[in-house]
């Protein structure tokens, strides 16, 4: 077996047997990692605590055929402020859960890794009304699933004046196609900023109904792609 080290964010864990735990992580060089942490549920060391979701760690693993084996873990950032605040915890859990559910296995994606780490660091420093929405829309852009905002996603008609959004179609649609929800011109602009990585513009906006509109549409888009709800997104009102 090959030994490797990786900077990674813990996405999810599962119990395995009486003492072990399967850990899903997203690494800077490896992308998704599935590994077994042996004995962590029977010890009182910090080894297990370092492998909780929303933890940024330097992990060392043996490469296995199906699951790797964790041999060492060092904390880089455990994000205590996120984990001690229910609203920030809900958002942080949503960020890692969406990576776990949406991003395919099969290799590294440093842009997604950087997006996740930066979002968690911003959330640790202080919550912002538009941070979660910006993260969701930017992730869709990086994954090649950005919404169509310049023309009708159904027929290709020029997008100027379009005011209906369809998660199923993947963007703005003409009113005659049906099945969408109304969207304001302001929301279209803000979603455009987020998809293009101009999150600073959105983070400077005050909380308002516009934030609820932009975030709600982002959630609908993500869940439409997954065909199921993301649990963390429904732990509280968004």
C-alpha positions as CSV (number, residue, x, y, z in Angstrom):
1,X,0.0,0.0,0.0
2,X,1.1,3.6,-0.7
3,X,1.3,6.2,2.1
4,X,0.2,9.7,1.3
5,X,-0.5,13.0,3.1
6,X,-3.3,15.4,2.1
7,X,-4.9,18.7,3.2
8,X,-8.6,17.9,3.4
9,X,-11.9,19.1,4.7
10,X,-14.1,16.4,6.4
11,X,-17.5,16.2,4.7
12,X,-19.2,13.3,6.5
13,X,-18.7,10.3,8.7
14,X,-20.4,6.9,9.2
15,X,-20.1,4.3,12.0
16,X,-18.3,1.1,11.0
17,X,-18.5,-1.8,13.4
18,X,-18.2,-1.2,17.1
19,X,-15.1,1.1,17.1
20,X,-14.3,2.4,13.6
21,X,-15.6,5.2,11.5
22,X,-15.7,5.8,7.7
23,X,-14.7,9.3,6.9
24,X,-15.5,11.2,3.7
25,X,-13.1,14.1,2.9
26,X,-12.3,16.5,0.1
27,X,-8.6,16.9,-0.5
28,X,-6.7,19.6,-2.3
29,X,-4.9,17.2,-4.6
30,X,-7.0,14.0,-4.3
31,X,-10.6,15.3,-4.5
32,X,-12.9,12.9,-2.6
33,X,-11.3,10.5,-0.2
34,X,-13.1,7.7,1.6
35,X,-11.0,6.3,4.5
36,X,-11.4,4.2,7.6
37,X,-10.4,5.7,11.0
38,X,-9.8,2.6,13.1
39,X,-10.7,2.6,16.8
40,X,-11.7,6.3,17.0
41,X,-15.0,5.5,18.7
42,X,-13.3,3.7,21.6
43,X,-10.6,6.1,22.5
44,X,-10.5,9.4,24.4
45,X,-7.8,11.0,22.2
46,X,-8.4,14.0,20.0
47,X,-7.9,11.9,16.9
48,X,-11.7,11.3,16.5
49,X,-12.6,15.0,17.2
50,X,-10.3,16.1,14.4
51,X,-12.3,14.0,12.0
52,X,-15.7,15.5,12.6
53,X,-17.5,17.3,9.7
54,X,-16.4,20.9,9.0
55,X,-12.8,20.2,10.1
56,X,-9.8,21.2,8.0
57,X,-7.0,18.8,8.6
58,X,-3.7,17.4,7.4
59,X,-4.4,13.7,7.1
60,X,-2.0,10.8,6.4
61,X,-3.5,7.6,4.9
62,X,-2.5,4.3,3.5
63,X,-4.0,3.8,0.0
64,X,-6.4,0.9,0.0
65,X,-8.3,-1.0,-2.7
66,X,-11.7,0.3,-1.8
67,X,-11.2,2.4,1.4
68,X,-8.0,4.1,2.5
69,X,-6.9,3.8,6.1
70,X,-6.2,6.9,8.3
71,X,-2.9,6.7,10.1
72,X,-2.4,10.3,11.4
73,X,-4.4,13.5,11.6
74,X,-3.3,17.0,12.4
75,X,-5.7,19.9,12.8
76,X,-5.3,22.9,10.5
77,X,-8.6,24.6,11.4
78,X,-11.5,23.1,13.4
79,X,-13.7,26.2,13.0
80,X,-14.9,26.5,16.6
81,X,-17.0,29.6,16.0
82,X,-19.1,27.8,13.4
83,X,-19.6,24.7,15.6
84,X,-20.7,26.8,18.6
85,X,-23.3,28.8,16.8
86,X,-26.5,27.0,15.5
87,X,-27.1,29.2,12.5
88,X,-23.5,29.1,11.3
89,X,-23.3,25.4,12.0
90,X,-26.4,24.8,9.8
91,X,-24.7,26.7,7.0
92,X,-21.3,25.0,7.4
93,X,-23.0,21.6,7.4
94,X,-24.8,22.6,4.2
95,X,-21.6,23.6,2.6
96,X,-19.9,20.2,3.2
97,X,-23.0,18.2,2.5
98,X,-23.5,19.7,-0.9
99,X,-19.9,18.8,-1.8
100,X,-20.5,15.2,-0.6
101,X,-23.8,14.9,-2.6
102,X,-23.1,16.9,-5.7
103,X,-19.4,16.6,-6.6
104,X,-18.5,13.4,-8.4
105,X,-15.6,11.2,-7.4
106,X,-12.7,10.7,-9.8
107,X,-9.9,13.1,-9.2
108,X,-8.7,16.5,-7.9
109,X,-10.5,19.8,-8.3
110,X,-8.5,22.4,-6.5
111,X,-10.9,25.2,-7.4
112,X,-13.7,23.5,-5.5
113,X,-11.4,22.8,-2.6
114,X,-10.4,26.4,-2.4
115,X,-14.0,27.5,-2.7
116,X,-15.0,25.3,0.3
117,X,-12.0,26.4,2.5
118,X,-12.5,30.1,1.8
119,X,-16.3,29.9,2.4
120,X,-15.7,28.1,5.8
121,X,-13.1,30.6,6.8
122,X,-15.4,33.5,6.0
123,X,-18.2,31.8,8.0
124,X,-15.8,31.3,10.9
125,X,-14.9,35.0,10.9
126,X,-18.5,36.1,10.9
127,X,-21.7,35.2,9.2
128,X,-22.9,37.2,6.2
129,X,-26.5,37.1,4.8
130,X,-25.3,36.3,1.3
131,X,-22.5,33.9,2.0
132,X,-24.4,30.6,1.7
133,X,-26.2,31.7,-1.5
134,X,-22.9,32.9,-3.0
135,X,-21.2,29.5,-2.2
136,X,-24.0,27.5,-3.7
137,X,-24.2,29.5,-7.0
138,X,-20.4,29.6,-7.4
139,X,-20.2,25.9,-6.8
140,X,-22.7,25.3,-9.6
141,X,-20.6,27.5,-11.9
142,X,-17.4,25.6,-11.1
143,X,-19.1,22.3,-11.6
144,X,-20.3,23.4,-15.0
145,X,-23.9,23.6,-13.9
146,X,-24.4,27.4,-13.9
147,X,-27.9,28.7,-14.7
148,X,-28.7,30.2,-18.0
149,X,-29.2,33.9,-17.4
150,X,-28.7,35.5,-20.8
151,X,-31.3,33.6,-22.8
152,X,-34.3,31.2,-22.4
153,X,-33.0,27.9,-21.2
154,X,-35.8,26.1,-23.2
155,X,-35.8,27.9,-26.6
156,X,-32.8,30.2,-26.6
157,X,-34.7,33.4,-26.8
158,X,-32.8,36.5,-25.8
159,X,-32.9,36.8,-22.0
160,X,-33.6,40.5,-21.8
161,X,-36.9,41.0,-20.0
162,X,-37.3,37.4,-18.9
163,X,-38.7,37.1,-15.4
164,X,-39.3,33.4,-14.8
165,X,-36.7,31.0,-13.4
166,X,-37.0,27.2,-13.8
167,X,-34.7,24.9,-11.8
168,X,-35.7,22.0,-14.0
169,X,-34.7,23.9,-17.2
170,X,-31.6,25.3,-15.5
171,X,-32.2,29.0,-15.8
172,X,-34.5,31.7,-17.1
173,X,-37.4,30.7,-19.3
174,X,-40.0,32.4,-21.4
175,X,-43.3,32.7,-19.5
176,X,-45.1,30.5,-22.1
177,X,-43.1,27.4,-21.2
178,X,-44.6,27.2,-17.7
179,X,-43.2,25.4,-14.6
180,X,-41.0,28.2,-13.3
181,X,-41.2,30.8,-10.6
182,X,-41.0,34.6,-10.9
183,X,-37.6,36.1,-10.4
184,X,-36.7,39.8,-10.0
185,X,-34.2,41.6,-12.1
186,X,-32.2,42.3,-8.9
187,X,-32.0,38.6,-8.2
188,X,-30.8,37.9,-11.7
189,X,-28.0,40.4,-11.3
190,X,-26.9,39.1,-7.9
191,X,-26.9,35.5,-9.1
192,X,-24.8,36.6,-12.0
193,X,-22.2,38.2,-9.7
194,X,-22.0,35.0,-7.6
195,X,-21.6,32.7,-10.5
196,X,-18.7,34.8,-11.8
197,X,-17.0,34.9,-8.5
198,X,-17.8,38.5,-7.6
199,X,-19.0,37.6,-4.2
200,X,-17.7,40.8,-2.6
201,X,-20.5,42.7,-4.4
202,X,-23.2,40.5,-2.8
203,X,-21.6,40.4,0.6
204,X,-21.8,44.1,0.9
205,X,-25.6,44.0,0.4
206,X,-27.9,44.3,3.5
207,X,-30.1,41.4,4.4
208,X,-33.5,41.7,2.8
209,X,-36.1,39.7,0.8
210,X,-33.7,39.7,-2.1
211,X,-31.4,37.5,-0.1
212,X,-34.2,35.0,0.5
213,X,-35.0,35.0,-3.2
214,X,-31.5,34.4,-4.3
215,X,-30.8,31.7,-1.7
216,X,-34.1,30.0,-2.2
217,X,-33.5,29.7,-5.9
218,X,-30.0,28.4,-5.3
219,X,-31.3,25.7,-3.0
220,X,-34.0,24.7,-5.5
221,X,-31.3,24.5,-8.2
222,X,-29.1,22.2,-6.1
223,X,-31.9,20.0,-4.9
224,X,-33.3,19.7,-8.4
225,X,-30.0,18.4,-9.6
226,X,-29.8,15.9,-6.7
227,X,-33.5,14.9,-6.9
228,X,-33.7,15.1,-3.1
229,X,-33.4,17.6,-0.3
230,X,-30.1,18.5,1.3
231,X,-30.8,17.9,5.0
232,X,-28.7,20.7,6.5
233,X,-30.4,23.3,4.3
234,X,-33.7,22.5,6.1
235,X,-32.5,22.5,9.7
236,X,-33.8,26.0,10.0
237,X,-35.3,28.8,8.1
238,X,-33.3,30.2,5.3
